Amino acid sequence: MKNISSVGQPISRLEGHLKVTGEAKYAGEYEAENLLYGYVVNSSITKGKIKSINTSEVKKIDGIIEVFTHENRPSTAWFDFKYADMDAPPGNVFKPLKDDVIMYNGQPIALVVAETFELARYAAQKLEIIYEEKSFETDLKKNKDKARTPKKGLASLLKPPPPKPSGDFEKEYEDSFVKTDSFFTHSTEHHNPMEMYASTVIYEGKDKLKIYDKTQGTINSQIYVANVFGLKMKNVQVIAPFVGGGFGSGLRPQHQLFMAVMASLALKRNVRVTLDRSQMYLIGHRPPTLQHTKFGATEEGKVNAIYHKALGETSRFEDYVEIVVNWANMIYPAENTLLEHKIIPLDVFSPLDMRAPGGSTGMHAIEVTMDEIAYKLNIDPLELRLKNYSDIDKSSGKEYSTKELRQCYLKGAEKFGWEKRNPEPRSMKRGNKLVGYGMATGIWEANRIFARAEVIMTPDGKVEIKSAVTDIGTGTLTIMTQIASDELGLPIQDIKFSYADSKMPFAPIQGGSFTTATVGPAVQNACKALNKKLFKIAKKSENPVFSTYSFKDVSFKDGKIFVTANPDIQVHLKEIFNINGQQIIKTKNSAMPNPLTSGKNATGVHSAAFVEVEVDEELGTIEVKRALTAVAAGKIINPKTAESQILGGMIWGISKALYEETILDHQFGKYMNANFAEYHIPVHADIQDLEVLFIEEDDKFVNDLGVKGVGEIGGVAIPPAITNAIFHATGKRIYNLPIHFDQVL
């Protein structure tokens, strides 16, 4: 009897038909009796105080139920730690409607609750608000003298500070055969998921709530609500089976959740609060970042000195940081390094993790700098990377558990046709278009943390698996079902994966590319434990065919347990349930990193990106004609969903390089293009030939499944590869993102 593995098969998303037919319900679509609607009112000034909010006239409008402000807000938790969440940076978490102080433009200052959304929105415009304005600072470049080292907190565990200096950077840099000295600017970006943030709160009486929330962590939202409003954890249920894009914006509870819960508890009614598109620009962003790199290399091309400094934006109340400068020495084994990362507090809302936070920013500066070295030495950029290849993470001194980056370089270059590149800048043309080839390296972390899962088998042989994990569009539902299918030896149609409910076993927030590596092993362990229970029951049979065998001697397939070496010796699940009196069989298990081996090796996901661009010689317009990303990300559970993730990341990388930029007018401290019309992202016509190549890799050090993660890595190497391709096409080195056509004219 041969097991045909489900893992590794390109199975289509199991929930796909629900999404394309409109049957999938999102947080703002759940029906409830006598539902009230809340509309958030935002501050029109950037810094100061609210002198008065006149709500009396608005409250006279028929259909207006209540207007909540700092003056009548119900009492909530006092202590800062009660407002913290799984992704909270050090500092004081923002508390909506806490007082009359305005800390940033667009700060929520009131909630109008009405019988319809349209009425609430109309009334919100009628509120009479008088402010006392104060001067403010929102310009990162003008406040570089106020940069400081970030405070340390629990977030430092997942976002460690830069390693200490090594060797003697200044001396080695000065003695280097070639030197670079470059400054980079990365503009503000916003997440812009298609689904707006919404929370539908069902009041079930006695301060018991069922909440449909747009979130990347149901338990994270549950903990936040229970702590802030003083509720019992068991009385708060958060459900989020479908999420219309998050990209990191749902890692923290957003203020519409606070507002909806506050109104529901105060009014003892069902309440929904939905943000509109412009308000989506007020809940966090990828921070603008200034970077300075100085690399030195020998005549042979060995990088021997690395300096990387970053200045990032944060709010006045939280120290948000990204991992920006740590990456270079994790890839290139220079002996002499000096890495600095500082933040500049400004009068803005706290930045928020956005797909590949820090990685897509830092690797752009690093890989463009490497390209500069290659051209100065007249070495092929690919050859330069191979000359500096190492299986050691020099920053930690640890060997990588697995690292197939070399194969990413070689197989990616071969598939792309890198050898056809004429190395001379501005030497390749197609009509009136300058043609350029560029490449870059990508790296991301391969982390895992703690999770639990429950498996329940019924007498008909059907299985339900439960986990609080969300599926933010990555295919989590499908791949967890595939993992269970292989472990239990059952077809996928006999397995139901129930998820995204805070009442289910613990799962952390879904982000950082660690979900499969974290929840997958918990599902695997729970299924294995269930199999052990089944085997133990089978051994109690009046006809004990397994009496001389142990668990390691048997396999599971098609609803049967059989001796691996002799498949004729078998027991059907029906017989096992007969022995067990037709009782359901269930188990709940957890998975976490092994404390004895965790940290022994460096871990990472690696990639190499190759890009071809065309630049119109007269107009300066830039087109990415084709791009290929070769990825080494451990065992691939589902090539179809994994490829989808990488393709999405590649498109995001094209967007970061050429389109995305939120403009902050520093006279007003306000984002001026908070809409899809003026915040530019690629459309179908902008995306041409994209290809993904997975390099075989199986990393049992990270987890028993051998998997890493693919959510972030697809977007890390594309922006520098595009930038380098533009240099090859035009001979112009550009250091700012996004790249506008006027920069290449």
Protein Blocks (a to p, Z undefined) as FASTA:
>chain_A
ZZddfbhpacddfklmmmmnopaccfklcccehiacddddddfbfbdcdfbdcfklmmmp
ghiabdcdfklgccddfblklmpcfklcedjdddehkbmcdfbghiafbdcddfbfklmm
mmmmmpccddddddddfbfklmmmmgccddddfklmmmccddddehjfklmmmmpmbdcd
dddddddddfkiabdcddddddebjhiacdddddfbfklmmmmmmmmnopafklpccddf
bcghjklpmmpccfklmmmmmmmmmnopacdddddfklmmmnoccddddddddddddfko
pafbdcddddddddfkbccdddfklmmmmmmccfbdcddddddddddddddddehihjlm
mmmmmmmmmmmmmmmnopafklmmmmmgcfbdfknopacfbacklmmmmmmmmmnommmp
cfbghkacehjaccdddddddddddddddddddddddfkopacdddfbdcehnommmmmm
mmmmmmnopafklpccdehiakbccddddehhlmmmmmmmmmmmmmmmmmmmmmmmmmmp
mblfklmpcfklpcceehiacdfklmmlccdfklmmmmnoopacdddddddddfklgoka
ccdddddddddddddfklopacdfbdcddddebjafblmlmmmmmmmmmmmmmmmmmmgc
cdddfklopafblcfklmccddfklpccddddddddddfklpmnopacfklmmmmmmmmm
mmmmmmmmnopacfbdcddfklmZZ
